[in-house]
Amino acid sequence: MSKDYPVPAGYLERETEVKKSRFIARVVPVGSREEVKTWVEKAHREHPDARHVCWGYQIGRPGSAAEAAMNDDGEPSGTAGKPILNVIQHKDMGDVLVIVIRYFGGIKLGAGGLVRAYAGAAESVLSAVERVVQQPVVETVVTMSFADEQPVRHWCEVHGAVVESVDYAASVTAHLQVPENGVDDFVAFCEAQKLDYSLER
């Protein structure tokens, strides 16, 4: 399913240091709680000596996320997960997980210092990550003769539609993803060419 809101373009890591404590911040696009769990477990495996692995995430549209959660992983309540999530929520980005891995440097930061450090680490990685917006698409199926396949492929190239799969039998059946704003053009094209089509809205 495509997203018409910004999501992280991919994985990114940034490191900051505050009073000898190392804060390694990671951002990654996620679509489910299972994915979040997998990434958090990976961070624990890769940094077994870290004092804390804290995180926050939101899935769904920014401002009305379907799901959001956070974890302080042993830091004083509200000093790690909450500031991470707050930064995420101010970034107008959905489907995003930020993990901050802390190596303690021997100097206590205090509650206010921890909040600033975790928020700063989250900010550093979220400001650096590229974002992508996928436009909404409509799944369509077209049944046509072999002669019609090339014109349909050409229409898709011109209009930014994606040919997902093509099945060849007595006729040709193509599964397409058509940008939502191009559906009317697609319908007009199919009717002009006398093609059988269906839209899955």
C-alpha positions, 0 to 999 in steps of 0.5 A, a space after each residue: 500500500 502506498 503512503 501519501 505522507 512522508 516516511 524515512 527513505 531508509 536506514 540512517 545512523 548518527 552518533 553524538 556525545 554528551 559528557 562522555 556518554 555516547 548516544 548512537 541514534 538510528 532511524 528506520 522506516 517501519 510498518 508494524 510492531 513486529 518490525 519495531 521488535 526486530 530492529 530493537 532486538 538487532 540493536 541489543 544484539 549489536 551493542 550488548 555492552 550498551 547501558 540502555 537501548 531506548 526507542 520511540 516510534 509511530 506508524 501511520 499518518 503523522 498527526 493521527 498515527 494509528 500506533 505509537 509507543 516508546 521505551 526508556 529501557 531502564 532510564 528514569 521514566 520519561 527521560 528517554 522514550 518520551 523525548 525521542 517520540 516527541 521529536 518524531 511527532 514534530 517531524 511530520 513523518 510517519 512509519 518511523 522508528 528511532 532507537 538511541 543506544 547509550 554507552 554511559 561515560 561515567 558522568 550522570 546527566 540528571 533528568 533534564 540532561 537525559 531529556 536533552 541528550 535523547 531529544 538531541 540524538 533523535 533530532 540529529 538523525 531525523 534531520 539528516 534522513 531523507 524522506 519520501 512520499 509515495 502517491 496513492 495508487 489504484 490496483 487495476 486489472 486489464 484483459 486484452 489481446 496480444 496486440 494491445 499489450 504494447 500500447 498499454 505498456 506505453 501508456 503506463 510509461 507515460 503516465 507513471 503507472 507500474 506493470 506488476 505482472 502479466 499473465 499470458 493465456 488465450 488473452 493477456 491479463 495485466 495487473 497494474 498500479 495506476 496513480 490515483 490522480 491518473 485513473 480517469 485517464 486510464 479509464 478513458 484509454 481503456 474505453 477508447 481501446 475497447 479493453 476489459 478493465 477493473 479497478 480495485 478501490 
